[in-house]
Amino acid sequence: MSYVVGVDAGGTGTRALTVDLAGYRLGRGASGGANPNSHPYEVAAARIAEAITLAIGDLDPADARACVVGMAGSSKLTDPEVAAVFHETWRGIGLGCDIRVVTDQEAAFASMTSEPSGTILVAGTGSIASRIEDRRAVRIVGGIGWLLGDEGSGYWMGREAVRSVLKLLETHVPEGPMAQSVLSEALGTVSGEHRNLWSRLITAANAELPIRLARFAPLVSKGFAAGDPVAVDIVHRTVDVLSQMVADTRTPDERTPVVLIGSVVGPDSPVGVLLRDRLGDLPVHFSTEGATGAAWLAAVDVLGPSAPRPSELVRG
């Protein structure tokens, strides 16, 4: 039986999907994180191979017609030595096709739409928006990491929360729900003299990796729900940043789809709800993973753009 394979290789987990050429699901597989920016190359390659092998199951690897891997950190494979590690590992699977690597954004966009062009916005711990044309990312806004940017991300929201609380602590112990939550999360207490809490919060924030500030982002959302004006301000500023990132990838009157992915812009998050309102009547979709998109891109490699979308139905 001929089939295709799609893989979503992220920083914390890898998922693989096999579907036949009619779009029916044949198998799934999962493994650990495989972003080559955060894992040793040999480990990342082996995890992708493991997920593919589990998704293939009892199928003959030689019957695979196409395989697409949507990979976070895929730019690392522009280094021939790094690419050689991955492709040598993957060769051991015995697939009857080459493995094509695309960005995780391209796979996520394709997971929600068959349209060839549009925008993908990722807003989780970090943030990045990409212009997709002919199913390829051709323009990038953001994506430069916490040190230089990541505006509108979970990290950025968390940092803004801590900065706002520090500003309040310059004069008094704040009573708002977001500030109280931040102090409790960082210090384990909300009691004490304001200057002492100010010093302790600075010390606590600097004692961990900067990216750990992202853990305060959910407290902003909770504060927003409680009507905390400080949290409301951060949420609205986050929406401003993310909507501008989307706009920077598009022409003013464009009607192509916008695909969102990440915890900050989730369907029930305050930023996600307000961002959808800001985007008006544009076709907006939320993606949870890119394996489906990668599988469809693999099917397109075989059948062209009319390839059926992967189905949750299992081949009987």
N, C-alpha and C positions, 0 to 999 in steps of 0.2 A: 504494500500500500504506500503510495507516494504521500508525503506530508512535508510541512514546513515547521520551523522552530523559531520562536521568539523569546528573547531574554531581556529582563529588566534587571540590570546589575547596579545596585546602589551602594551607598556607604555602609548601611546597616544590614542589608539583606539582598539576596538574589533570587529572582523567580523566573522560571522557564515554563513555556507552554508549547505543546505540539498540537497542531490542527491539520486535518486533511485538506485537500484542495477544494472541498465543498464548504469548508469553514467549521466543520464539526470538531469539537475538542476530543483529543485522543489521550492526553496526559498532562500532568503538571509536575514540576519539581522545584525544590527550594534549597538554598544553601546560605552561607553567611555573606557578609559584606564583601564587595569586590571592586570598590573604587580604588584604582591604583595610586591615587593621591594620599590615601589613608591606610592602605594595606600593602605589604610586600607584594611585588609583582607575581611571584610564584604562587603565593596564597590566593591572590585575586583570580588568577587564571584557573587555578585548581577548583575554586568555588564555582566559577561559571561552568566549568566542565562537569562538576558534580550535579549541578542543577539541570543541565541539559541531559545528562545520562539518566537521571531520575524521571525526567519528563518523557524520555523516549521509552523507558520501561522495556517491554518485550518486543518493541518494534525493531526492525532491522535498521541500524544507523545508515547503511548504504542507501536506503530508500529516501533519505532526506533530500529534498530538492533545493531548499534554500534555508539559510539560518541568519537571522539578524539579531545582533546584541546591542541594545540601547544601554550605554554605559556612562555613568557619572565619572568624570575624569578621563573621558575618551581621548582628550588631546595628548595624553601621555603616550599613546600608541603612534604618534607621529615620530617618535624616536625609534629608529629601526631596531635597536637592541632590545627595547622594551617590547615592541611588537613581536619580535622573534620569540620571546619568552611565552607570550600568550598563544601564538599560533602553533608553537611546538607542543605546548600542553594540549591544545584543542585537537591537534592532529591525532592524538591517542584515542579520541572518541570514535573515530572511524566513519565520520559523516560522509555521505556521498556528495558533498558540496562544500564550497568555501564558506567561511563565517565572515559576514560583513558587519562592521562596527559602525554605529551611528551614535549621536549624542542621546543622553537620556531625555532631553527636551524634545527631540524629533520623535522618539518613540512615544512619549506622553501625548504629544499633539495628535499623532496618528491613532492613539488608543480611543479617541473620542470623536473623530471626524474623518471622513474620506476626502474632504476638501484638500487640495494641494497647497493652499496658502492660508496664512493667518498669523496669529500671535499665540505664543505659549508664555505664561507667566508662572514662575516658580517662586513661592514665598513660604519657606519653612524656616529652618535655622538661618539660612542665607537667602539671597534674592537675586533673580536674574530674569530678564525678559528677552525673548528672541523672535525675530521676524522669520517666519517659515515661508519659503517659496519652493514650489515643486518638491515639497516634503523634505527640504533641506534648510537648516538654519543659516541665514545669509546676513543677519545683522543682530548684534547683541547689545543690550543695554544693561548695565550693572554686571553682577557676577564677579566682582573684583575682591571679594572676601571682606572679613570683618575689619581688618586694619585700614583699608582704603575706602570702604563703602558698605555694601549690604544694607543700604537704606530700605526701610519697609519690611525688613526681615524680622524673625523672632528674636535674633540677637539684638537688632536695632531697637525693637520695642522694649526688650528687657533693659537695655542700657538707658533708654529714655526714662523708664520707670525709676531706676536707681538714681539717675541724675535729678529727677523731679523731687524725689524724697529727700535727697541731700539738700536741695535748695530750700525746701520747707524746714528742714532741721537746722538751718542757719539761724532761725528765729524762735522755733517752738517745736514741740513734739506733735506731728500731724495726727489728726483723728480720722481722716478719710479711710475708707475700707481698703483702697489699693495700698496706701502708705503703710497701714497697719500690717497688711499681708506681706509686703516686701520686708519690713523689719523682722517679722516673725520668721519668714523663710531664711533670711540672711543671718539673723542673730539669735533666733530662738526666743526672743523677748521683744516686747514693745514698750517696756517700762525703763525709766531712767531719765537723766537730765539730757536735754536736747543736744548739747555740744558733745557729750559723751557718746550718745548714739550716733551722731554725725561721724565722729572719729572711728567708731567701731564698724560702721557700715562701709566706710572707705577701705578700711583694713580688710574686711571680709571680701569685698568685691575684688580687691587686688590679690587676694591669696589664692585665687583659682585661675584657670585658663580664661582669657577674655570671652571666649565663645560660650562659657557657662552662664553668661548673663542672659542667654536665651531662656533660661528656666523661669525668669520673672515675667515673660510675655503672657502666659496664661493668667497671671494675676491682674494684668491690664484688662483683659477681657472680662474677668469677674468684676473688677471695679467699674467697668463700663456698664455692665448689667445692673449694678447697684446704684448707678447714677453719679458716681464719683467724678467731679468735674476734671480732675487731673487725668484720670484714665480716659475720659471722653475726649479730651484734647489730644492725647497720644494716639487714640484710635483714628480720629479724624485726620491727623497729620500722616499717619501710616497710609490711609486711603488716598490722600493727596499724592504721596510719593508713588504708590503702586499704579494709580490711574495714569500718572504722567509717564511712567515707564511703558505702560501699554501704548499710550498715545505716541510715544517716540518711536515705536516700531511700525506705525501705520500712517496712511494718508488720511486727511480729515473726514472724508465721506466714505471710507472703506466699510464694507459690510461682511468681510470674511470672519470666520469664527475666532473667538478668544477662548483658549483652554487654560484653566487654572489648576495648579497642583501645589499642595503644601498645607501645613496646619494653619498658617496665618490666614489663608483665604478659603478655609474650609466652608462647606455649605451652611453650617450653623454658627460660625465665628462672626463676631460683630464686624470685623474688617471685611470678611467675605460677603456678608449681607449688604453692607454699605457700598462696597466696590461694585457689586452687581447693579445696584441702583445707579451708581455713577456711570456705568457703561451703557445704561439705557436699554434700548431694544436690540443691541447687538446679540448675535447668537453666542451665548456663554456656556461652557461646559466645565465640569470639575472632574479631574482624573485622579484616581487613587494609585495607579501603577501603570507601567509602560509595557508589560509583557504582551498584552493584547495588541498594542500598537506595533510592537516589534514583529509579532507573528503576522499581522496584516501586511506590513512592509515586506516581509519575506514572501508572502503570497503574491504581492504585486511584482516582485522580482521574477516570479514564475509566470503569472497569468496577466500581468498588466493592471491598470487602475480599476478595471471592472472586477477584480478579485473579490469574492464574497467576504464580508466581515466575519471575524471569528465569533462563533456562537458559544454560549454556555451549555448548549446541548451536547451530550456525549454520543459519539458514534455507537450505534447499537450493534 
